[in-house]
Amino acid sequence: MSSKQKIKLDHTTWTLIRRLVREGVSPYRGKVLASLLCMAFASGATGLSAWLMKPVVNEVFVSKQAAMLWPIALGVIATFLVKGTATYLQSSLTSWYGLRVIADMQNRLFAHLTAMDLAFFHGESTGVLVSRFTVDISLMRGAVSNALVGLGRDSLTTIILVGVMFWQDWTLAGMAFVVFPVAILPISKIGKRMRKVTANTQEQMGEFNTLLEQSFQGIRMVKAYGMEGYERGKIAAITETLFSLTYKAGRVRAASSPIMETLGGVAVAIVILYGGHRVISGATTAGAFFAFITALLMAYEPVKRLANLNTNLQEGLSAASRVFHLMDLLPGITDAADAADLRVSGGAVRFCDVEFSYDGERKALNRVSFEAPAGQTVALVGSSGGGKSTILNLIPRFYDVSGGQVLVDGQDVRSVSMASLRRGIALVSQEVALFDDTIRANISFGRFEAGQDEIEQAARHAAAHDFIMGLPEGYDTVVGEHGVKLSGGQRQRLSIARAMLKNAPILLLDEATSALDTESERQVQAALEVLMKGRTTIVVAHRLSTIVDADLIHVIDKGRVAESGSHAQLLARGGIYARLYALQFAEDGSAAALEA
């Protein structure tokens, strides 16, 4: 079963640039145009400062006209004031929309990923996804900022300075710049190498993040089994790979420097030889020559930055390619075009010949049919791997069936909107999901408008209020990442309180009391009995003692409904359920004897 729909992507350089501009920069075209205007003023001031060298040399140093000192000095001050102000405004605007592009892209990417189905997240490592939000999008900001500044300010500055040179002496200017087209081919090859190296580096960075996350989350097991050295070895291996790739990227990035330095030296040498000869022969003035060579030297830096632009741009485009790849993936589970809101009358759930496969080959469910009547409690039991949790996952459309139908009050879950479907369902899983937030926020997750009285009532029903009040900050206590500051039983009770507060007509319990001690289980079981009244409840249970009072029990074995009936009926039948119950009874009896 596909977790996502794949589409053919065009990640050529110009396609990525156009998309970056369209999706990232275009919404802020006003500030971009203002930035470009500031660049024009800064570039014009730079060209004017080079042109001013001509009257400085000719009128002051050669003709020795004292009256020209103040006008020229004031002109220089005004020129540099305009240049400094324009550069400051341009830098501020560029920084603003560069950071804005990052924030927008991160928000868009997160919104897109939260719309993906569970199968997508089961197929992607968390570290790789985090790397897209941090490393890749930051590199994209560099691409946006460098491209706009390079193509804007540096291009304008170069054009104006070259114009000054051609104005002063077009023959000399032509000779000076004839060498630079030679750099186009090697600079282009350097950019291609940089994109490849960057792609490999970002891939390794995602793996690095994944390893760090796994090591920190599993630190208890790492220490318990004395595997610190093994984990250090894995991290050391990948950091060495990152070191090699980053060092290679640095060498590739620096490769344009000797090319541009050599060509710059050749250009200056040509100007000195030919221009000096013309000054000596009287064909031009010393002021014109100094204005020309000043413009040439000032043009050298923006030309060099433009040569490096392709290298920096390819880094960002490599990152953009990976981010856009994620954003172009389509979820495998979406609302139908004509999806209506779910109309819940009683909350009856029915499976009709349901088939399902995780990999498209081996069937996890094979023609499963059963009904959970409205307002009744239905238990799913059986050995591990039989398909019980899979059945629960199909009801809120965490996955879609491969065949058959899942109906809620007669409505196919695929024909209604997922938002309305999931509003009508509360889930308590054996995998407790708590966020690094306060206890109040974790209980009210999904119902943040709930008042303190409602939150406390839910906690009392879940046998959680007493231990919460015993914490230093009560309901304002922050539970830590994954609820690490709480015990397993405490985390489970908060999860149950969350489901109680949601107060949905359909309740799904997946081993809801598995992490509780005997006393807490007894309290929570009593609270669950109150909660389940008048609601359709589907319970996946390992301990059969917790579901003996269920209205209906279905035994799930190897993806099929093997037996159905009440507790007494199934015991009388002497089948799978009777054997499971006898086995658990024997184990519980042995445990009781040992405790005695």
Secondary structure, 3 states (H helix, E strand, C coil): CCCEECCCCCCCHHHHHHHHHHHHHHHHHHHHHHHHHHHHHHHHHHHHHHHCHHHHHHHHHHCCCHHHHHHHHHHHHHHHHHHHHHHHHHHHHHHHHHHHHHHHHHHHHHHHHHCCCHHHHHHCCHHHHHHHHHHHHHHHHHHHHHHHHHHHHHHHHHHHHHHHHHHHCHHHHHHHHCCHHHHHHHHHHHHHHHHHHHHHHHHHHHHHHHHHHHHHHCHHHHHHCCCHHHHHHHHHHHHHHHHHHHHHHHHHHHCHHHHHHHHHHHHHHHHHHHHHHHHHHCCCCHHHHHHHHHHHHHHHHHHHHHHHHHHHHHHHHHHHHHHHHHHCCEECCCCCCCCECCCCCCCCEEEEEEEEECCCCCEEEEEEEEEECCCCEEEEECCCCCCHHHHHHHCCCCCCCCEEEEEECCEEHHHECHHHHHHCEEEECCCCCCCCCEHHHHHCCCCCCCCHHHHHHHHHHCCCHHHHHCCCCHHHCECCHHHCCCCHHHHHHHHHHHHHHHCCCEEEEECCCCCCCHHHHHHHHHHHHHHHCCCEEEEECCCHHHCCCCCEEEEEECCEEEEEECHHHHHHHCCHHHHHHHHHHHHHHHHHHHHC
